[in-house]
Amino acid sequence: MASPFSTPWRVIIIAEKPGQLLENNDIILNLNPPCAIENISWIKPGKVMRETTLSRAGSKELIDFAVKRHLKYIHFDAGWYSYEYTSVSDASKVNVDPKRNPKNDGSIKTKKT
């Protein structure tokens, strides 16, 4: 095998005692290249919840759920710009994937600014 080479991020850490797993976990930090973003001060960790129905009702339910539980982020899943596994998907337009929201019950809309 020629070097350098790349592999998927699959790692197995084996230890005789549980504490050794923590003591020797530096490999996890070194699986990816160094961060290319110079200023990372804007990145804030937090809990996130995913909305996959892409419907108005699903969005409202998720927002209410997140507010009650103090979740910082909501992720609207792929599919709001059409079927995500096709080259004609256009993330600049709202065209909800009918496989995600077959009823199209008040799909999420965006305002043009």
ABEGO torsion letter per residue (X at the ends): XBOBBBBBBBBBBBBABAAAAAAAAAAAAAABBBBABABAAABBBEBBBBBAAGBAAAAAAAAAAAAAAGBABBBBBBGAAEBAABAABBAABBBBBAAABAAGBGBBBBBBX
